[in-house]
C-alpha cells in the first residue's frame, strides 16, 4: 500500500512538474525536480 501511494504521489508530482516546467527552463527544472523526488522517495 505504501509503495502504491508513493507511485500515485510520484505521478501527481510529475504532472504538476510538467505543467510548471513550461514556465521555467525545462531541463534545469526537471533536473532539480528529479533530485527533489529522489529525496522524497528514499
mmCIF file as gemmi writes it, N, C-alpha and C atoms, coordinates in Angstrom:
data_model
loop_
_atom_site.group_PDB
_atom_site.id
_atom_site.type_symbol
_atom_site.label_atom_id
_atom_site.label_alt_id
_atom_site.label_comp_id
_atom_site.label_asym_id
_atom_site.label_entity_id
_atom_site.label_seq_id
_atom_site.pdbx_PDB_ins_code
_atom_site.Cartn_x
_atom_site.Cartn_y
_atom_site.Cartn_z
_atom_site.occupancy
_atom_site.B_iso_or_equiv
_atom_site.pdbx_formal_charge
_atom_site.auth_seq_id
_atom_site.auth_asym_id
_atom_site.pdbx_PDB_model_num
ATOM 1 N N . UNK Axp A 1 ? 0.842 -1.201 0 1 0 ? 1 A 1
ATOM 2 C CA . UNK Axp A 1 ? 0 0 0 1 0 ? 1 A 1
ATOM 3 C C . UNK Axp A 1 ? 0.877 1.251 0 1 0 ? 1 A 1
ATOM 4 N N . UNK Axp A 2 ? 1.931 1.24 0.816 1 0 ? 2 A 1
ATOM 5 C CA . UNK Axp A 2 ? 2.818 2.398 0.889 1 0 ? 2 A 1
ATOM 6 C C . UNK Axp A 2 ? 3.503 2.65 -0.459 1 0 ? 2 A 1
ATOM 7 N N . UNK Axp A 3 ? 3.923 1.545 -1.104 1 0 ? 3 A 1
ATOM 8 C CA . UNK Axp A 3 ? 4.575 1.677 -2.408 1 0 ? 3 A 1
ATOM 9 C C . UNK Axp A 3 ? 3.593 2.238 -3.432 1 0 ? 3 A 1
ATOM 10 N N . UNK Axp A 4 ? 2.356 1.778 -3.388 1 0 ? 4 A 1
ATOM 11 C CA . UNK Axp A 4 ? 1.337 2.261 -4.312 1 0 ? 4 A 1
ATOM 12 C C . UNK Axp A 4 ? 1.086 3.752 -4.096 1 0 ? 4 A 1
ATOM 13 N N . UNK Axp A 5 ? 1.042 4.159 -2.831 1 0 ? 5 A 1
ATOM 14 C CA . UNK Axp A 5 ? 0.844 5.57 -2.52 1 0 ? 5 A 1
ATOM 15 C C . UNK Axp A 5 ? 1.998 6.412 -3.046 1 0 ? 5 A 1
ATOM 16 N N . UNK Axp A 6 ? 3.216 5.892 -2.927 1 0 ? 6 A 1
ATOM 17 C CA . UNK Axp A 6 ? 4.377 6.613 -3.455 1 0 ? 6 A 1
ATOM 18 C C . UNK Axp A 6 ? 4.27 6.776 -4.954 1 0 ? 6 A 1
ATOM 19 N N . UNK Axp A 7 ? 3.805 5.733 -5.642 1 0 ? 7 A 1
ATOM 20 C CA . UNK Axp A 7 ? 3.674 5.815 -7.096 1 0 ? 7 A 1
ATOM 21 C C . UNK Axp A 7 ? 2.625 6.838 -7.497 1 0 ? 7 A 1
ATOM 22 N N . UNK Axp A 8 ? 1.524 6.889 -6.753 1 0 ? 8 A 1
ATOM 23 C CA . UNK Axp A 8 ? 0.487 7.887 -7.018 1 0 ? 8 A 1
ATOM 24 C C . UNK Axp A 8 ? 1.036 9.286 -6.784 1 0 ? 8 A 1
ATOM 25 N N . UNK Axp A 9 ? 1.763 9.443 -5.674 1 0 ? 9 A 1
ATOM 26 C CA . UNK Axp A 9 ? 2.372 10.734 -5.364 1 0 ? 9 A 1
ATOM 27 C C . UNK Axp A 9 ? 3.348 11.137 -6.454 1 0 ? 9 A 1
ATOM 28 N N . UNK Axp A 10 ? 4.18 10.191 -6.889 1 0 ? 10 A 1
ATOM 29 C CA . UNK Axp A 10 ? 5.161 10.461 -7.938 1 0 ? 10 A 1
ATOM 30 C C . UNK Axp A 10 ? 4.47 10.921 -9.215 1 0 ? 10 A 1
ATOM 31 N N . UNK Axp A 11 ? 3.413 10.2 -9.619 1 0 ? 11 A 1
ATOM 32 C CA . UNK Axp A 11 ? 2.692 10.541 -10.839 1 0 ? 11 A 1
ATOM 33 C C . UNK Axp A 11 ? 2.075 11.933 -10.734 1 0 ? 11 A 1
ATOM 34 N N . UNK Axp A 12 ? 1.485 12.23 -9.581 1 0 ? 12 A 1
ATOM 35 C CA . UNK Axp A 12 ? 0.879 13.538 -9.361 1 0 ? 12 A 1
ATOM 36 C C . UNK Axp A 12 ? 1.921 14.637 -9.435 1 0 ? 12 A 1
ATOM 37 N N . UNK Axp A 13 ? 3.049 14.411 -8.778 1 0 ? 13 A 1
ATOM 38 C CA . UNK Axp A 13 ? 4.118 15.408 -8.786 1 0 ? 13 A 1
ATOM 39 C C . UNK Axp A 13 ? 4.673 15.603 -10.19 1 0 ? 13 A 1
ATOM 40 N N . UNK Axp A 14 ? 4.797 14.525 -10.944 1 0 ? 14 A 1
ATOM 41 C CA . UNK Axp A 14 ? 5.312 14.63 -12.31 1 0 ? 14 A 1
ATOM 42 C C . UNK Axp A 14 ? 4.354 15.434 -13.185 1 0 ? 14 A 1
ATOM 43 N N . UNK Axp A 15 ? 3.04 15.226 -13.02 1 0 ? 15 A 1
ATOM 44 C CA . UNK Axp A 15 ? 2.069 16.001 -13.787 1 0 ? 15 A 1
ATOM 45 C C . UNK Axp A 15 ? 2.177 17.482 -13.452 1 0 ? 15 A 1
ATOM 46 N N . UNK Axp A 16 ? 2.304 17.784 -12.155 1 0 ? 16 A 1
ATOM 47 C CA . UNK Axp A 16 ? 2.486 19.168 -11.73 1 0 ? 16 A 1
ATOM 48 C C . UNK Axp A 16 ? 3.782 19.732 -12.312 1 0 ? 16 A 1
ATOM 49 N N . UNK Axp A 17 ? 4.826 18.932 -12.276 1 0 ? 17 A 1
ATOM 50 C CA . UNK Axp A 17 ? 6.127 19.387 -12.75 1 0 ? 17 A 1
ATOM 51 C C . UNK Axp A 17 ? 6.104 19.686 -14.244 1 0 ? 17 A 1
ATOM 52 N N . UNK Axp A 18 ? 5.401 18.866 -14.996 1 0 ? 18 A 1
ATOM 53 C CA . UNK Axp A 18 ? 5.304 19.08 -16.44 1 0 ? 18 A 1
ATOM 54 C C . UNK Axp A 18 ? 4.626 20.422 -16.725 1 0 ? 18 A 1
ATOM 55 N N . UNK Axp A 19 ? 3.563 20.714 -16.003 1 0 ? 19 A 1
ATOM 56 C CA . UNK Axp A 19 ? 2.873 21.98 -16.199 1 0 ? 19 A 1
ATOM 57 C C . UNK Axp A 19 ? 3.742 23.151 -15.761 1 0 ? 19 A 1
ATOM 58 N N . UNK Axp A 20 ? 4.408 22.991 -14.624 1 0 ? 20 A 1
ATOM 59 C CA . UNK Axp A 20 ? 5.25 24.065 -14.09 1 0 ? 20 A 1
ATOM 60 C C . UNK Axp A 20 ? 6.459 24.299 -14.972 1 0 ? 20 A 1
ATOM 61 N N . UNK Axp A 21 ? 7.014 23.229 -15.52 1 0 ? 21 A 1
ATOM 62 C CA . UNK Axp A 21 ? 8.243 23.337 -16.309 1 0 ? 21 A 1
ATOM 63 C C . UNK Axp A 21 ? 8.034 24.159 -17.566 1 0 ? 21 A 1
ATOM 64 N N . UNK Axp A 22 ? 6.791 24.278 -18.022 1 0 ? 22 A 1
ATOM 65 C CA . UNK Axp A 22 ? 6.503 25.099 -19.195 1 0 ? 22 A 1
ATOM 66 C C . UNK Axp A 22 ? 6.808 26.573 -18.92 1 0 ? 22 A 1
ATOM 67 N N . UNK Axp A 23 ? 6.8 26.94 -17.645 1 0 ? 23 A 1
ATOM 68 C CA . UNK Axp A 23 ? 7.042 28.328 -17.273 1 0 ? 23 A 1
ATOM 69 C C . UNK Axp A 23 ? 8.513 28.589 -16.962 1 0 ? 23 A 1
ATOM 70 N N . UNK Axp A 24 ? 9.312 27.544 -16.871 1 0 ? 24 A 1
ATOM 71 C CA . UNK Axp A 24 ? 10.712 27.665 -16.467 1 0 ? 24 A 1
ATOM 72 C C . UNK Axp A 24 ? 11.608 27.038 -17.517 1 0 ? 24 A 1
ATOM 73 N N . UNK Axp A 25 ? 12.892 27.16 -17.296 1 0 ? 25 A 1
ATOM 74 C CA . UNK Axp A 25 ? 13.863 26.447 -18.118 1 0 ? 25 A 1
ATOM 75 C C . UNK Axp A 25 ? 13.675 24.962 -17.846 1 0 ? 25 A 1
ATOM 76 N N . UNK Axp A 26 ? 13.188 24.22 -18.835 1 0 ? 26 A 1
ATOM 77 C CA . UNK Axp A 26 ? 12.714 22.859 -18.579 1 0 ? 26 A 1
ATOM 78 C C . UNK Axp A 26 ? 13.812 21.926 -18.102 1 0 ? 26 A 1
ATOM 79 N N . UNK Axp A 27 ? 14.941 21.92 -18.769 1 0 ? 27 A 1
ATOM 80 C CA . UNK Axp A 27 ? 15.99 20.967 -18.396 1 0 ? 27 A 1
ATOM 81 C C . UNK Axp A 27 ? 16.463 21.206 -16.971 1 0 ? 27 A 1
ATOM 82 N N . UNK Axp A 28 ? 16.688 22.468 -16.631 1 0 ? 28 A 1
ATOM 83 C CA . UNK Axp A 28 ? 17.17 22.778 -15.285 1 0 ? 28 A 1
ATOM 84 C C . UNK Axp A 28 ? 16.111 22.425 -14.248 1 0 ? 28 A 1
ATOM 85 N N . UNK Axp A 29 ? 14.86 22.739 -14.553 1 0 ? 29 A 1
ATOM 86 C CA . UNK Axp A 29 ? 13.783 22.457 -13.611 1 0 ? 29 A 1
ATOM 87 C C . UNK Axp A 29 ? 13.607 20.956 -13.412 1 0 ? 29 A 1
ATOM 88 N N . UNK Axp A 30 ? 13.58 20.211 -14.491 1 0 ? 30 A 1
ATOM 89 C CA . UNK Axp A 30 ? 13.378 18.765 -14.403 1 0 ? 30 A 1
ATOM 90 C C . UNK Axp A 30 ? 14.508 18.116 -13.625 1 0 ? 30 A 1
ATOM 91 N N . UNK Axp A 31 ? 15.744 18.598 -13.833 1 0 ? 31 A 1
ATOM 92 C CA . UNK Axp A 31 ? 16.874 18.039 -13.091 1 0 ? 31 A 1
ATOM 93 C C . UNK Axp A 31 ? 16.698 18.26 -11.6 1 0 ? 31 A 1
ATOM 94 N N . UNK Axp A 32 ? 16.365 19.48 -11.199 1 0 ? 32 A 1
ATOM 95 C CA . UNK Axp A 32 ? 16.203 19.766 -9.772 1 0 ? 32 A 1
ATOM 96 C C . UNK Axp A 32 ? 14.971 19.052 -9.221 1 0 ? 32 A 1
ATOM 97 N N . UNK Axp A 33 ? 13.933 18.923 -10.041 1 0 ? 33 A 1
ATOM 98 C CA . UNK Axp A 33 ? 12.742 18.197 -9.609 1 0 ? 33 A 1
ATOM 99 C C . UNK Axp A 33 ? 13.061 16.729 -9.338 1 0 ? 33 A 1
ATOM 100 N N . UNK Axp A 34 ? 13.831 16.123 -10.242 1 0 ? 34 A 1
ATOM 101 C CA . UNK Axp A 34 ? 14.201 14.722 -10.06 1 0 ? 34 A 1
ATOM 102 C C . UNK Axp A 34 ? 15.036 14.529 -8.807 1 0 ? 34 A 1
ATOM 103 N N . UNK Axp A 35 ? 15.924 15.485 -8.522 1 0 ? 35 A 1
ATOM 104 C CA . UNK Axp A 35 ? 16.719 15.405 -7.3 1 0 ? 35 A 1
ATOM 105 C C . UNK Axp A 35 ? 15.816 15.473 -6.075 1 0 ? 35 A 1
ATOM 106 N N . UNK Axp A 36 ? 14.848 16.377 -6.113 1 0 ? 36 A 1
ATOM 107 C CA . UNK Axp A 36 ? 13.897 16.501 -5.007 1 0 ? 36 A 1
ATOM 108 C C . UNK Axp A 36 ? 13.08 15.228 -4.853 1 0 ? 36 A 1
ATOM 109 N N . UNK Axp A 37 ? 12.623 14.694 -5.97 1 0 ? 37 A 1
ATOM 110 C CA . UNK Axp A 37 ? 11.81 13.475 -5.945 1 0 ? 37 A 1
ATOM 111 C C . UNK Axp A 37 ? 12.597 12.314 -5.348 1 0 ? 37 A 1
ATOM 112 N N . UNK Axp A 38 ? 13.871 12.228 -5.694 1 0 ? 38 A 1
ATOM 113 C CA . UNK Axp A 38 ? 14.713 11.168 -5.13 1 0 ? 38 A 1
ATOM 114 C C . UNK Axp A 38 ? 14.804 11.294 -3.614 1 0 ? 38 A 1
ATOM 115 N N . UNK Axp A 39 ? 14.899 12.514 -3.111 1 0 ? 39 A 1
ATOM 116 C CA . UNK Axp A 39 ? 14.969 12.715 -1.67 1 0 ? 39 A 1
ATOM 117 C C . UNK Axp A 39 ? 13.66 12.312 -1.005 1 0 ? 39 A 1
ATOM 118 N N . UNK Axp A 40 ? 12.539 12.642 -1.648 1 0 ? 40 A 1
ATOM 119 C CA . UNK Axp A 40 ? 11.22 12.348 -1.077 1 0 ? 40 A 1
ATOM 120 C C . UNK Axp A 40 ? 10.985 10.837 -1.017 1 0 ? 40 A 1
ATOM 121 N N . UNK Axp A 41 ? 11.384 10.118 -2.063 1 0 ? 41 A 1
ATOM 122 C CA . UNK Axp A 41 ? 11.005 8.71 -2.191 1 0 ? 41 A 1
ATOM 123 C C . UNK Axp A 41 ? 12.031 7.77 -1.59 1 0 ? 41 A 1
ATOM 124 N N . UNK Axp A 42 ? 13.122 8.286 -1.01 1 0 ? 42 A 1
ATOM 125 C CA . UNK Axp A 42 ? 14.1 7.386 -0.384 1 0 ? 42 A 1
ATOM 126 C C . UNK Axp A 42 ? 13.577 6.879 0.948 1 0 ? 42 A 1
